[in-house]
Every structure is written in C-alpha cells, then in structure tokens.
C-alpha cells in the first residue's frame, strides 16, 4: 500500500509502511499546530531514509524545508544542528526576518547565525544586557515561528545524539513551549544508552510531556523485508550469509553487499565512519583486528595509544551505537560483528599489516599493559571470536583472509592445509564458486580445482558442504 510520502519519492522504503503513515499524519497535523516527531534506532537502520521521504513530501506540499545534521560543522558551535539547518534559509530571507523579529532578538541571533551577522551594522542602541542562554533560546523560538509564517516550516534535525547541550536545551524549550505557527520538527538519533545529553529527551518522551510529540522506534527489518533489498540471482549461500550478518539493518546490508567494490577509504564506505574522531577510529580499527570480545588494554596495545585515550575512544564508539559492553565493565564487543569487517575494509592497509602482528602478540600473551597518567594496568585478553564470513570475505584481500584462524574443534584438520588451501576453504565456506574464487585470488579455475582436490584429500571429505562444516568448527561460523 502506498502512502502520500512514498508517492512523493516514487519508491517507499521496504517494510516501513507504519512509520510512513505516522510521518504523513504528523505533517498534516502540523498545518494547524506545531508538532514534533522523533525517530530513534541503531546505526544505519533507516532513520535518515525516512526523513528523506518526509522532506520530499513537504516539498511537494509547499512547505519551507530546513534540514541539518549534528556534528557536521566540525567544531563546538552553539546550537550547531539548528545553525546547519536554518542558516541557508536565513541568508535568503534574513533582512525581512530581522525586521519582523525586532532589534533585540535580531542582535542576539546575529551572534549565532552567520547569515544574520553578514553585512550587519553595529546595533544603534546598547547591546542586550541579557546574554544568557534563556533569552537566546527564546529568540531562537521566535525565529522558528517567524520562518514558518509564510508556508509552514519542516525543520529536520538528524543525528541529534551528537547535538551540543544548547541545541538540546532549545529542543526541550520547544517541546514545552511550541511556536504558535505551522511547524513540524522531525528529529532522529541513535538511541544508544550512552549517547550524550539525551536523558532530557528520553525523560520528556517517557512521561508524555506533550501530546504533540509522536515517537517512532525504528527497528531492524524482518528477514523477508530485508531479503527484498538484495538483487535477484544472488548465490543462495551468499544471500543467507548477508541476511544473517546484517540482522535486518538496511544500511549494513547494503554495505556488506557492496563491500567488495569499496575502496580502502573510510570516507567512501557505504557505512559512514566519518563522524568518528581520529582516536575513536583508531580504537575501532584495533578492536576489529582483535575480534569480539576485546578489552581496553589489548586495544591500547594494538592501536599504540595511551589507555586513557582508548577509553575515550571506546566511550565515543558506545555513544555512536557501534559497540556495547560484553557483560563486564571492561570488556566490549561490536554491536554487529559484521561492522568489524567493514571497519577493516576501510582501514589503511599499511597500518593494518603492522597492527596484525601486535594483535597476535596481545592475544598470545594473554595480557597487555596499558599506560595512562603514569600508571600501569594489566588487563586480561579476551578469547577471540571471528567475524562473520560475509564480513570477513569482503573485509580483506584474499591474502589476508586466513592470517589467523582461531582455535576450535576443527582447527586440527585445518592445520594440515597450506595457507593458500585454507584461503580456498574459507571462500568455499562463504559460498563462492570456483570461478569467483579464481577471480578473487587471481588464479585460473583449473588451479582452484587442484587446490580443492588437495583440500578434499587432506581433510578426508568429498563435498564442499563438508569443507564448510569443518571451517565452521574451526571458528568460521556459517
């Protein structure tokens, strides 16, 4: 069934009919009174796609649309997500809007929005004597109301889990004192337990502080809907692996599907890691090499960073919803193991090769030393768990696929294979055909057949399924 929102873009997001209906209703009701609609969910589950549908419908309905994303301006900017959303609009309507706001409010806002400050003369009278946040927040509310007067305003605020405290104070104020104008504020955030500054929003939502606020928890898709996102003709085993590893998260499914074509560059990945700080990114790379679960001490050794900085990086990764505690205060794992493979795929190859040796030493020693503020701390290294096959086979070049097969019931059998034979066995287990293996490893199909013959003989098996079973018992789970 199509909604007005799906008709606006020509194609509806798969499995999101209920969410689209709520967004459509919120847009309709906002014509008569200000409304807020919020979307929360894990990374890449489809929140931004739903906001895009809402934006398209608002454009078709003649609304003024202003959209911003927290964390995009690259610095500590007060009211950053609002500045990102509204500044371009203000550049077009600034002079007229300043007159309608009045000199006091316009002077306050000129210190926030570059578009209002540009070309502005010094105020003729004395500067406002009340520069505190309360009066500035009131001026921001008045600005939003004025911007909505002509056509109504859809104000879209994405990645609010990264918002600065003043932006969240303004949101809190808008919930309690909505503008008397046709305004729909649509916000999306990752609902991580450790996401910064979100406690006030959760409290308002939990206590039903306003009937004009609709909230949507955007959940992963059921497998049937997720399967519709994959191209027809995909190898059945490969399809099964992708669906299992993506766990119903559309962005993760697309990234895993396309991983073989991604350049080794975090800025170009389908799953976007650009919002991570350099320390958080290095922490994620080291954790991905170690495998689940991992401890701060082992990550610090592999990342070659002080333990104190790694702890900050782990906090950032938790806030972004990428990792979670593993039932222990100082042990963590990726929220989705497949993300580890995508992190490795986007990691600089030179750094990765050097870090692999450090990761092997850290896990082999069983403990590692991390230094923070002059103190030394010993942290037990966790048992490693391999990443899923779909992530692993796309995470590295063929030369890297089996650099460190973990121990398991099938490890003895696999130990009889040469390095190249193990690589072939892993790719067979991932559902690759002989032709695909040949292309990936830059071999002829005949050579792949020779390797398979040797593998069958050494392992005492007669089928590819039995090879996959042994690889799974050795740690590569199908």
Residue pairs with C-beta under 8 A, 6 or more apart in sequence:
1 17
2 12
3 12
3 17
3 20
3 21
3 24
4 24
4 57
5 12
5 20
5 23
5 24
5 53
5 54
5 56
5 57
6 12
6 13
6 20
6 53
8 53
8 56
8 57
8 59
8 60
9 52
9 53
9 56
9 57
12 20
12 53
13 19
13 20
13 46
13 49
13 50
13 53
13 250
14 221
14 225
14 226
14 228
14 229
14 250
15 221
15 222
15 225
15 226
15 228
16 46
16 49
16 50
16 218
19 39
19 50
19 216
19 218
20 50
20 53
22 37
22 214
22 216
23 37
23 50
23 53
23 54
23 57
23 186
24 57
25 214
26 35
26 37
26 184
26 186
26 214
27 54
27 57
27 58
27 61
27 63
27 154
27 184
29 35
29 212
30 152
30 154
30 182
30 183
30 184
31 152
31 182
32 182
33 178
33 182
33 212
34 174
34 178
34 179
34 180
34 181
34 182
34 183
34 184
34 185
34 212
35 178
35 183
35 184
35 185
35 212
35 213
35 214
36 174
36 175
36 178
36 184
36 185
36 186
36 187
36 210
36 212
36 213
36 214
37 184
37 185
37 186
37 187
37 213
37 214
37 215
37 216
38 186
38 187
38 188
38 189
38 201
38 205
38 213
38 214
38 215
38 216
39 47
39 50
39 51
39 186
39 187
39 188
39 189
39 215
39 216
39 218
40 47
40 188
40 189
40 190
40 191
40 215
40 216
40 217
40 218
41 47
41 190
41 191
41 217
41 218
41 219
42 190
42 191
42 220
42 249
42 321
42 335
43 190
43 249
43 251
43 252
43 271
43 320
43 321
43 322
43 335
44 249
44 250
44 251
44 252
44 255
44 271
45 218
45 219
45 220
45 249
45 250
45 251
46 218
46 221
46 250
46 251
47 158
47 188
47 189
47 218
48 158
48 188
49 250
50 188
50 216
50 218
51 67
51 156
51 158
51 186
51 188
54 154
54 156
54 186
55 65
55 67
55 154
55 156
58 65
58 154
58 184
59 65
62 151
62 152
63 151
63 152
63 153
63 154
63 184
64 89
64 147
64 148
64 150
64 151
64 152
64 153
64 154
65 153
65 154
65 156
66 85
66 86
66 88
66 89
66 147
66 153
66 154
66 155
66 156
67 85
67 155
67 156
67 157
67 158
68 80
68 81
68 82
68 83
68 84
68 85
68 86
68 156
68 157
68 158
69 81
69 84
69 157
69 158
69 159
70 80
70 81
70 84
70 157
70 158
70 159
70 160
70 161
70 162
70 163
70 164
70 167
71 80
71 159
71 162
71 275
72 80
72 84
72 159
73 80
73 83
73 84
76 164
77 83
77 164
78 112
78 164
78 166
78 167
79 112
79 140
79 164
79 166
79 167
79 170
80 163
80 164
80 167
81 157
81 158
81 159
81 160
81 163
81 164
81 167
82 140
82 157
82 167
82 170
83 112
83 113
83 114
85 155
85 156
85 157
86 113
86 143
86 144
86 147
86 155
87 113
87 114
87 115
88 115
89 147
90 97
90 113
90 115
90 116
90 147
91 115
91 118
93 147
94 115
94 116
94 118
97 143
97 146
97 147
98 106
98 116
100 146
101 109
101 139
101 142
101 143
101 146
103 123
103 124
103 125
104 128
104 139
105 138
105 139
105 142
105 143
106 116
107 123
107 127
107 128
108 128
108 131
108 135
108 136
108 139
109 116
109 136
109 139
109 140
109 143
110 116
110 117
110 120
111 117
112 136
112 140
128 135
133 166
133 169
136 166
137 166
137 169
137 170
137 173
138 173
140 170
141 170
141 173
141 174
141 177
141 179
142 179
144 153
144 155
144 174
144 179
144 181
144 183
145 179
145 180
145 181
145 183
146 181
147 153
148 179
148 181
148 182
148 183
149 181
152 181
152 182
152 183
152 184
153 181
153 182
153 183
153 184
154 184
154 186
155 183
155 184
155 185
155 186
156 186
156 187
157 163
157 167
157 171
157 185
157 186
157 187
157 188
158 187
158 188
159 188
159 189
159 190
159 275
160 167
160 168
160 171
160 187
160 188
160 189
160 198
160 201
161 189
161 190
161 191
161 192
161 195
161 196
161 198
161 319
161 320
161 321
162 196
162 275
163 171
163 197
164 197
165 197
168 197
168 198
168 200
168 201
171 185
171 187
171 201
172 200
172 201
172 204
174 185
175 204
175 209
175 210
175 213
176 209
176 210
178 210
178 212
189 195
189 198
189 201
190 320
190 321
191 198
191 217
191 321
192 318
192 319
192 320
192 321
193 318
194 315
194 318
194 319
195 319
195 321
196 319
204 210
204 213
205 213
205 215
219 248
220 226
220 247
220 248
220 249
221 229
221 248
221 249
221 250
222 248
223 243
223 248
225 248
226 243
226 246
226 248
226 250
226 253
227 239
227 243
229 250
229 253
229 254
230 239
230 242
230 243
230 253
230 257
231 257
234 242
235 431
235 432
235 433
236 431
237 430
237 431
238 390
238 430
238 431
238 432
240 431
241 388
241 389
241 390
241 430
241 431
241 478
242 253
242 256
242 257
242 390
243 253
244 388
244 390
245 252
245 256
245 336
245 337
245 338
245 388
245 389
245 390
245 391
246 252
246 253
246 256
246 336
246 338
247 336
247 338
249 336
251 270
251 271
252 271
252 336
252 338
252 339
252 342
254 270
255 262
255 269
255 270
255 271
255 342
256 338
256 341
256 342
256 390
256 391
256 394
258 270
259 270
259 341
259 342
259 345
259 391
259 394
259 395
260 394
262 268
262 269
262 270
262 345
262 346
264 345
264 346
264 347
264 348
264 349
265 346
266 273
266 274
266 281
266 346
266 347
267 274
268 346
269 342
269 345
269 346
271 339
271 342
273 281
273 284
273 343
273 346
275 320
276 284
276 316
276 317
276 320
277 313
277 316
279 305
279 309
279 310
279 312
279 313
279 316
280 312
280 313
280 316
280 317
280 320
282 303
282 305
282 313
283 299
283 303
283 305
283 310
283 313
283 314
283 316
283 317
284 313
284 317
284 322
284 323
284 343
285 303
285 343
285 344
285 347
285 351
285 352
285 355
286 294
286 299
286 300
286 302
286 303
286 310
286 355
286 359
287 294
287 299
287 317
287 323
287 332
287 334
287 340
287 343
288 334
288 339
288 340
288 341
288 343
288 344
288 347
288 387
289 302
289 344
289 352
289 355
289 356
289 359
290 298
290 299
290 302
290 359
290 362
290 363
290 382
290 384
291 340
291 384
291 385
291 386
291 387
291 406
292 326
292 333
292 334
292 337
292 340
292 382
292 384
292 385
292 387
293 326
293 328
293 331
293 332
293 333
293 382
293 383
293 385
294 331
294 332
294 333
294 382
295 330
295 331
295 332
295 368
295 379
295 380
295 381
295 382
296 307
296 310
296 311
296 314
296 330
296 332
296 370
296 379
297 307
297 367
297 368
297 369
297 370
297 377
297 378
297 379
297 381
298 359
298 362
298 363
298 368
298 379
298 381
298 382
299 310
299 313
299 314
300 306
300 307
300 310
300 368
300 370
301 358
301 361
301 362
301 368
301 369
301 370
302 355
302 358
302 359
302 362
303 310
303 313
303 355
304 358
305 313
306 370
306 371
306 372
307 370
307 371
307 372
307 377
308 372
308 373
310 370
311 372
314 323
314 332
317 323
318 324
318 325
318 332
321 335
322 334
322 335
322 339
323 332
323 333
323 334
323 335
324 332
324 333
324 334
324 335
325 331
325 332
326 332
326 333
326 382
330 379
331 382
333 385
334 340
337 385
337 387
337 388
337 391
338 387
338 388
338 390
338 391
339 391
340 387
340 391
340 395
341 387
341 388
341 390
341 391
341 392
341 394
341 395
342 391
342 395
344 352
344 387
344 395
344 396
345 394
345 395
345 396
352 400
356 403
356 404
359 404
360 404
362 368
362 381
363 381
363 384
365 381
366 380
366 381
367 378
367 379
367 380
367 381
368 378
368 379
368 381
369 376
369 377
369 378
370 376
370 377
370 379
371 377
384 406
385 406
385 475
386 392
386 406
386 475
386 476
386 477
387 395
388 477
389 426
389 429
389 430
389 476
389 477
389 478
390 430
392 401
392 426
392 430
392 476
393 401
393 426
393 427
393 430
393 432
398 423
398 427
398 440
398 441
398 442
399 423
401 423
401 426
401 427
402 419
402 422
402 423
402 426
405 411
405 414
405 422
405 474
405 475
405 476
406 474
406 475
407 475
408 473
408 474
408 475
409 473
409 474
410 469
410 470
410 471
410 472
410 473
410 474
410 475
411 474
411 475
413 458
413 459
413 460
413 470
413 474
414 422
414 425
414 459
414 470
414 471
414 474
416 458
416 459
417 425
417 455
417 458
417 459
420 441
420 451
421 451
421 454
421 455
421 458
423 441
424 437
424 441
424 448
424 451
424 452
424 455
425 455
425 467
425 470
425 471
426 471
426 476
427 436
427 437
427 440
427 441
428 437
428 452
428 455
428 464
428 467
428 468
428 471
429 467
429 468
429 471
429 472
429 476
429 478
432 440
434 445
434 448
434 449
434 452
435 445
437 443
437 448
438 444
438 445
438 447
438 448
441 448
443 451
452 464
455 461
455 467
456 462
456 467
459 466
459 467
459 470
461 467
461 470
468 478
469 478
471 478
472 478
